[in-house]
Amino acid sequence: MKKTNDFYPIIDVLGGTIILKDYFYMRIIEVFPSHFVLSEEDVKIDFIKKYKEFLKGVHIPIDITVVSREIEESEILKYIKNIKGPNSKGSRSRGSGSRGLRFREFRSSESKNNKVDLQKLYKDSFKMFYKQNKIYSQRFFITYKIKHPRKSLSFKKELNNIDNSLKVHDKQILFLLSKTPLRAKIVDTRDEIINILSFI
């Protein structure tokens, strides 16, 4: 499967702007998934309608990328291990002295056991499910690019003008997405962009 760099020859990444050859500049927007499959039928219909309106409203060409990755068993077990059980600090007793202390110790011990039991239940259930199915995580990205030929300005001023142009498109896309059940953010750090470009 070809990656972004196969289609877009990347020169550099400055802040949240990806500099391409031939005076093109690209931006990445991450879209967070919704519980579409679990929704009621009328909710799904409304979702599709609003998504179509979003696509019609965007006035620049965009690419939509879905990245699926198989989740390792160790990742899920690590998540389960960090599940918080009932209040492990115990409950405040009306009693006082040693009687109240013993009650709090009992509650703390009971909460700890409940947490362990909950973790064991999740682990056992997951292991059984994992043997029969593969589990995937998905991330969704919107990318777009604009052409901005260099003018007789300093590179700093030029980049500032390009960034302002990109921000106009960013706001429009985020505004249209806000009318749908989807939520999104601009990927605006170099490290995050480089990480995303390694797999999209």
Secondary structure by P-SEA (a helix, b strand, c coil): ccccccccccccccccccccccbbbbbbbbbbbcccccccaaaaaaaaaaaaaaaaaccbbbbbbbbbbbbcaaaaaaaaaacccccccbbbbccccaaaaaaaaaaaaaaaaaaaaaaaaaaaaaaaaaacbbbbbbbbbbbbbbbbccccccaaaaaaaaaaaaaaaaaaaaaaaaaccbbbbbbccaaaaaaaaacc
